[in-house]
Amino acid sequence: MNKYQYKVKGIDYEVEIAEVEGNIAKVNVNGIPFEIELQKPINAAKHPTMTAPKVQPPKPVDTAPAPAAAPQAQPTAPAGAGNPVKAPLPGTISDVKVQVGQQVNVGDTLLVLEAMKMQNNIESEYAGQVTSVVVKQGDTVMEGAVLLTIA
């Protein structure tokens, strides 16, 4: 396994590449497992610890916009207008308690983030209306990822 140290916007990340098959890589980021899709497959001949890519038929081109949230990629900007609510630490979304259009008050629980086997209630710091919910139950998020926005 290859280990790398990265710093993104002042936050340190330890990335461990567990396995690469074609354009799918299994990695651990700060101990959290992710399965990511590479834009271009890695040449397995140059990396003997990696398996050769499997040939798959091309996927049909989808002209619809990509979903706002995917477990593998976290947006860096809010999807809706308003104040972004960001993940205070990396973890997995175990429950989303609000919907777009819902009114919230300061202190209301917006969602539950599981990190290090602990349930963390993410509470609203703003009163207003939820304008976007970027994550869903089961999504894995990194520290600083936008979870939802409130206007």
N, C-alpha and C positions, 0 to 999 in steps of 0.2 A: 504494500500500500504506500502511496505517495502522500506526504503531508506538506502543507503549505501554510504560511502565515500571511494574511492580508489585512490591510487597514482600509476601511471604506468609511468616508466622512468621519474620521477620527475614532471609529469603533474597530477593535481588533477581532479578527476571525481566524480560527484554526480550521482549515479545510483538509479533510482526509478523503482521498479518492479510493473507494473500496473496489469498484468494478466498473469497467466500461465495455459495453457491447453495442457496436454500431454507433448510433447517435444518442443512446441512453446511458447515462452515468449514474452510478449509485455513490453518493458522497455523504460524509458526515460533516456538518458545520457546527462547530462548538459542541460536538457530541450529539447533535440532532440529525437523524438520518433524513436524506432527501433523495428523490429520484428526479434527475434533471434531463432535459432534452437539449442536446448540443445542436447548434446551428449547422455545423459541418462535422461529419464523423471524423474521429481521430484515426490516423493511419496505424493500425495494429502492428504492422511490420516494424515500426519504429519503437513500439512499446511492447516488448515481449510478455509483460505481465497481463496484458489486456487481450481479450478474445477478439477474433476477427469479426468484422461487421457481418450481420446476416442480411442477405438481399431481400428487400421487401418491395412489393409493388408501390408505385407512387400514390400518395393520398390525393383524393380529388381536391381541387382548389375550392375553398369555402369563401364566398364573398361577404358573408355576415361578419360583423365585428367580433373580435375575440372576447370571451367572457372577462368580466372585470377582475375576477380573482381566480387564481389557480394555485394549488398548494406549492408548486415548484417555483413560482415567480411572484414576488410581492411588489406591488406598485410603489413608487417613491413619492407620488403626488396624489392628493385626494381626487376621487372620482366625481365628487359633487361639490357644489359651492358651500363654503362655510369653514368652520374650524375643524381641522383634522384631529382625530383621536388616534394616537400612535401606540404601538406595543411597547410597554416599558421594559420588556425582556423577551428573549426568544422562547417559543413554546407552541402549544397546539390549542386551537380554539375548541373548547369542549361544549360551549353553549352560546348562542346568540339570542339575546333577550329583547332586541328591538327590531323594528322594520322601518323601511323608508317611509317618511311621512308622519311617523310617530312623534308626539311631543314628549320631551324629556326635561327633567329638572336637574339642577346641580345635585350630585350625590346618587342619582339613579344608577342602578347596575345596568350597564349596556351589554356586556358579554362576560364570559368566564374563560380565562386563559390558563391552561395547565402548563406549569413549568416546574421542572425538578420534582415531579410527583406531588405538587401542591396546586390547589385550585385558587386562582387569583381573580377576584371580582374587579373588573375594569369599570370604574364609575365615571359618570359624566362630570366634567369640570365646567360645562356650559349648560345654560338653559336654552331650549329652542327646539327646532324640528330636525329630525334625522333626514339628511339630504341624500346620503348614500351609505350602503353597507357593502364593504369591499370583500369581506371574508364570510366564510360559512363554516358550520360545524365540521371539525376534522381537518381544517386547513392548518398547516404549519407556517408560522410567521417568525421573522427575525426581529430583533430589537429595532425599534424605529419605524417599522412598517406601518403604513396607514391602515387602520381597521375600519373606520367609518368617519363620516363628517356630520357636523351639526351646525345649522345656521340659525 
